[in-house]
Amino acid sequence: MEWTEKSSGTRPTTTYRVSLFSGVVHWQRKEKDAEKWETPKLLPTDVWERLIEEVDKRYQRRRARHEDVLLVRSAYQKAPKLPSA
């Protein structure tokens, strides 16, 4: 899954890429002018909430498995988070 968050406040335009593989949520992030993707350790709460929305939408359209929905929600509960900006 991949989506772009528009710049707001101090945050530049950022593209997020998430893969769900082998029971693990893998994040990658790339800011507008960056050349390489980075793997963030902490993510803002609103980014996690966006991932949950994306997985729910895909599940409703039968593009994601129920296990993926459960995995993302479980990872969200366990992960340390930055406050939303």
N, C-alpha and C positions, 0 to 999 in steps of 0.2 A: 504494500500500500504506500502511496506517496501523495502528499499534498503540500501546498505552499501557504504559509501564513504571511499576510501583508505586514509591512513595517508599522509599528505602533509605539509611540513613546521612545524609549531607549532601545527597543529591539529592532534590528534591521529585518528586511524581508528574508525569510528562512524557509527552506524546503526540508521537510521531514520524510524519511523513508523508514518503514517498519516492516520487518519480516517475522513471521511466526513459524518457527521451525523447531521440531523436536522438543516441544513443550517450553520453549524459551522465546521471549519477546526481544528481538534485536533492533535497536534504534540506530539510525544514522541521521546526521543533521549537516546542512550546508547553508552557510549564509550567502547572500547575494553575490559578493565579489570574491568569495573563497574559491580556490582551485580544487581542493580535496574535501571529501566527506570526513566528518569527525564522529566519534562515538561518544555521546554525552553520558556522564555518570548520573547527573540530576536533571530532571525536566520540570518545567512549571506544571502546576495542576491543570491549567486550561489545555495544555498540549495532551496530557493523558485523557482528559475528557473528550477532546476531539477524536482521539484514537477510538475510544469506546463508541462514540457516535458513528464513526466510519465502519467499524466492525458490525455494529447493530444494523446499519443500512444494508451492508453486504449480506448479512444473514437473512434479512427479510426478502432480499432478491435471490436467495439461494446461491450466493457467490462466496459465502463463508460457512464454515462448519460450526455447529453448536459448541464444540470443544474449543474453537478459536475464541468465541465470545466468553466462555468461562475462563480461559487462559488469560485474556486481556484484563478482565475484571479482577481476577486473583492477583495478577502482577501489579495492577493499580493499587490494590489494598496494601500490598507488601512493600512497594517501592518508596524510597525517600523522595520527597518532592520539594521543589522550590515554590515559594508563594507566587501566585499569578501576578503578572506585571500589568 
